[in-house]
Every structure is written in C-alpha cells, then in structure tokens.
C-alpha cells in the first residue's frame, strides 16, 4: 500500500512505529552490556508498539483492507504454481497432425 492510499491517522501511526523501532535499533547493545535505556522506557516502547499495532489493525478492518498479507523469505516454498505458456502458439492456434 502506498503512502497516499493511507489515511492521515494511518500515516501518523506508521511514522510513530518506524521512529520507535529505530530508537530500539539505535540503542541496542551487545549481550551482557547494560542497555542505555531504562527497563521502564523499554517496556513503554513495547507497550506503545503494541497499541499502535492494535489501532492499525482496527483501522484496516474498518476500511475493509486485507490484513492477511505476511512477509515471506526468499527461500520459502511458494504455494502457487507458475505454468509457462507459449503465447505465440496460442495466437496461431493449435496445429494438428492432419493439417
């Protein structure tokens, strides 16, 4: 979904989610080291992200948008089967042996 297709509230929620996850990434430290953010702040970020996600789902449902789309790994098997077609032969018609 492109940015212009979103409502103002959806754009705000998306931006807030992006900023909060960027803060989490930028302040992440090596295992065993003390995190620069307090545990209360980290928990607050988690709760904000949870509320944002809930509201995004509510808005999508209200607007009749599909929420079943999920990211896929490149090596994940696909459930669809692609059958290549030779369009040129279809345009000319099927050749029969008796022609």
NORPESUL-V991238 format. One record per residue. PHI is phi in whole degrees, -180 to 180 (none if undefined). NEAR is the number of other C-alpha atoms within 10 Angstrom. D_CENTER is the distance of its C-alpha to the mean C-alpha in Angstrom with 1 decimal. Layout:
phi | near | d_center
PHI | NEAR | D_CENTER
PHI | NEAR | D_CENTER
This chain:
phi | near | d_center
none | 5 | 9.5
-85 | 5 | 11.9
-57 | 10 | 13.4
-65 | 8 | 16.7
-74 | 9 | 15.2
-88 | 13 | 14.3
-75 | 12 | 17.2
-60 | 11 | 18.8
-64 | 12 | 17.8
-64 | 17 | 14.0
-65 | 15 | 14.5
-64 | 13 | 16.6
-62 | 18 | 14.2
-63 | 16 | 11.4
-66 | 12 | 14.2
-62 | 15 | 15.7
-63 | 19 | 12.7
-63 | 13 | 12.5
-65 | 12 | 16.3
-63 | 15 | 16.6
-70 | 15 | 14.3
-65 | 12 | 16.3
-61 | 13 | 19.5
-62 | 15 | 18.7
-67 | 10 | 18.1
-68 | 9 | 21.2
-101 | 11 | 23.4
-63 | 14 | 22.6
-128 | 12 | 25.8
-64 | 7 | 27.3
-58 | 7 | 28.0
96 | 6 | 31.4
-91 | 8 | 31.4
-75 | 10 | 31.4
-72 | 13 | 28.2
-67 | 11 | 29.0
-95 | 13 | 27.4
-70 | 10 | 29.3
-62 | 10 | 28.0
-64 | 9 | 28.2
-67 | 11 | 25.9
-61 | 14 | 23.3
-65 | 12 | 23.5
-62 | 12 | 23.2
-63 | 17 | 20.0
-59 | 15 | 18.6
-65 | 12 | 19.9
-61 | 15 | 18.6
-63 | 18 | 15.0
-64 | 13 | 15.7
-64 | 14 | 17.3
-61 | 18 | 14.6
-63 | 15 | 12.0
-60 | 12 | 14.8
-67 | 15 | 15.6
-60 | 18 | 12.2
-67 | 15 | 12.5
-62 | 12 | 16.1
-63 | 15 | 15.6
-61 | 15 | 13.2
-66 | 12 | 15.9
-61 | 9 | 18.7
-89 | 10 | 17.5
72 | 9 | 17.0
-90 | 10 | 13.3
-74 | 9 | 11.7
-112 | 10 | 9.5
-89 | 5 | 9.8
-67 | 6 | 6.9
-133 | 5 | 5.9
-68 | 5 | 5.6
-126 | 9 | 9.3
-79 | 7 | 12.1
-61 | 7 | 14.4
-89 | 6 | 17.3
-71 | 7 | 15.9
-63 | 8 | 18.2
-91 | 10 | 17.2
-87 | 6 | 18.6
-89 | 6 | 19.5
-118 | 6 | 22.8
-99 | 7 | 23.5
-109 | 6 | 27.1
-71 | 6 | 28.6
-119 | 8 | 31.1
-94 | 8 | 34.0
-64 | 9 | 34.0
-60 | 8 | 37.4
-69 | 10 | 39.2
-70 | 10 | 37.7
-69 | 8 | 39.1
-78 | 8 | 42.5
96 | 9 | 42.6
-80 | 8 | 43.3
-84 | 9 | 46.4
-105 | 6 | 48.9
-67 | 5 | 51.6
-82 | 4 | 54.3
-78 | 4 | 53.3
